[in-house]
Amino acid sequence: MNILHSKMTTQELANCVGVAKQTINRWIREQNWITESIPGVKGGRARLIHITPEVRDFLATTPKLRHLKLSLQAAEPNYSYHTQDDDPVWRKIQDVLVMMEPDEKQRLQTLLVREGLSGFLRRLSIADESA
């Protein structure tokens, strides 16, 4: 089952629907999809695509995808149960965890169990040196 998040890069969407990244870029131009630049990435082609109902409808009707039994679903809406849900860093961390392969998740879990949060932060070079 392919899950479409509310915003995806061209590469993520291409992997999700099984087409080339260039095809996604062409669809963005032809269909006038809403995009936004990715902060901190140089160049105009690094974009996040807003996965609107129009985008989902278009993807479901393309010849490449029409014959497949698609179950393209929108990702569950994020309900703000905690204040950290509004934090863009928290959202990026969640997105990375969702996109990880099962073996990567297992290795991360092993690392966290072995070294704990402080060891994990030290490896990322963001640990508080005063502690």
Long-range contacts (C-beta under 8 A, 24 or more apart in sequence): 1-71, 1-73, 2-70, 2-71, 2-72, 2-73, 3-73, 3-75, 3-98, 4-51, 4-55, 4-56, 4-59, 4-72, 4-73, 4-74, 4-75, 5-51, 5-75, 5-95, 5-98, 6-50, 6-51, 6-74, 6-75, 7-36, 7-48, 7-49, 7-50, 7-51, 8-48, 8-49, 8-51, 9-38, 9-46, 9-47, 9-48, 9-49, 10-45, 10-47, 10-49, 12-99, 13-49, 13-51, 17-59, 17-64, 17-65, 17-72, 18-64, 18-65, 19-64, 24-49, 27-58, 31-55, 31-58
